[in-house]
């Protein structure tokens, strides 16, 4: 017969799981849904959702600044339950409409210096390995989560091309060989590890990314261009839509341990056909870490000594506020000298730019 302690350790995780499914009102930031796998088993693996961490997560929600920012600032007395939502915490894609969660605050137009120079698609095909993004307006930012992602506003870009894939090890090797540029430090004797040729290059800083794009006749996309290419004009939360799904990106929820070949998720493409705009590697963009137009919330980290990365990665870096599930408006920032095993990039170029070179990737 099982001992009392054995029974207790079997029952407690089940009770903790039921707590996650308890109904309640929705905080403004609880926009993430999960697509259940065919086996209908819960796949959420964030630290705070592990049964043994539920009590600590309940405390952290109100005690830690990074948690308070993501949970609407309710007091414990108002909260009533952990991470409350209108129904189940886990929203299944086959029961929840794939629609954008509207903010209580409508987007406002932000003043822009960049004119929408082109209105129609250019003649001819895009450069090899690139997609065309037309000039015009799109919804940028979000009011639903971190302060530096707000406010949700209407921005615009000119027409541009952007790489369909993150720059690969094989593509970066051509740059290293042609220019004598320093190879990523983890390449043994300056050579790509076998089987990693089509993985995104990592351990590159902002200057490495800038120099590669320039050598290739391109440039880094700015933050507005990157976000528009990821989310389209309709303000979607993720490149594929508005409901989180485990199987559309290389993300930490699925227990990822590193990069995967670029283009591995056909069902995770953005509206313009771009791959890996959520997950795999964070991508450097040509932007200083500054507040969005209309954001007057002070943040000591803002400054021109830091550069922005977009898109999230395979690595769970939620502990320092970069956002685990990588929605399209996600932002991270680092000193441009930093190299990391989850940092990469892709390139862009102006549409109709006569200097655009054929891709050397």
URNOR-V918375 format. One record per backbone hydrogen bond with DSSP energy under -1.0 kcal/mol. CO is the residue of the C=O (numbers start at 1). NH is the residue of the N-H. Records with the same first field share a line. If there is no record, write none. Layout:
# URNOR-V918375
CO = NH / NH
This chain:
# URNOR-V918375
3 = 7
4 = 8
5 = 9
6 = 10
7 = 11
8 = 12
11 = 15
12 = 16
13 = 17
14 = 18
15 = 19
16 = 20
19 = 22
27 = 30
29 = 31
37 = 40
46 = 49
47 = 50
50 = 53
51 = 54
53 = 57
54 = 58
55 = 59
56 = 60
57 = 61
59 = 62 / 63
60 = 64
64 = 68
65 = 69
68 = 71
71 = 74
75 = 79
76 = 80
85 = 24
91 = 34
92 = 95 / 96
97 = 99
108 = 154
115 = 117
127 = 130
129 = 164
131 = 162
133 = 160
136 = 157
138 = 155
140 = 153
146 = 149
147 = 150
149 = 142
153 = 140
154 = 110
155 = 138
157 = 136
159 = 351
160 = 133
161 = 349
162 = 131
164 = 275
167 = 201
168 = 172
169 = 173
170 = 174
171 = 175
172 = 176
173 = 177
174 = 178
175 = 179
176 = 180
184 = 187
187 = 190
188 = 191
193 = 196
196 = 199
197 = 170
198 = 262
199 = 169
205 = 209
206 = 210
207 = 211
208 = 212
209 = 213
210 = 214
211 = 215
212 = 216
213 = 218
214 = 217
219 = 348
221 = 286
222 = 226
223 = 227
224 = 228
225 = 229
226 = 230
227 = 231
228 = 232
231 = 236
237 = 328
238 = 241
241 = 238
245 = 248
249 = 251
250 = 280
251 = 254
252 = 255
265 = 268
270 = 273
274 = 270
279 = 281
280 = 314
282 = 344
283 = 310
285 = 287
287 = 308
288 = 290
289 = 303
292 = 295
299 = 302
303 = 306
306 = 289
307 = 334
308 = 285
309 = 332
310 = 283
311 = 279
315 = 317
317 = 320 / 322
318 = 321
327 = 330
332 = 309
334 = 307
335 = 338
336 = 206
340 = 203 / 343
342 = 282
344 = 284
345 = 167
347 = 163
348 = 219
349 = 161
350 = 353
353 = 356
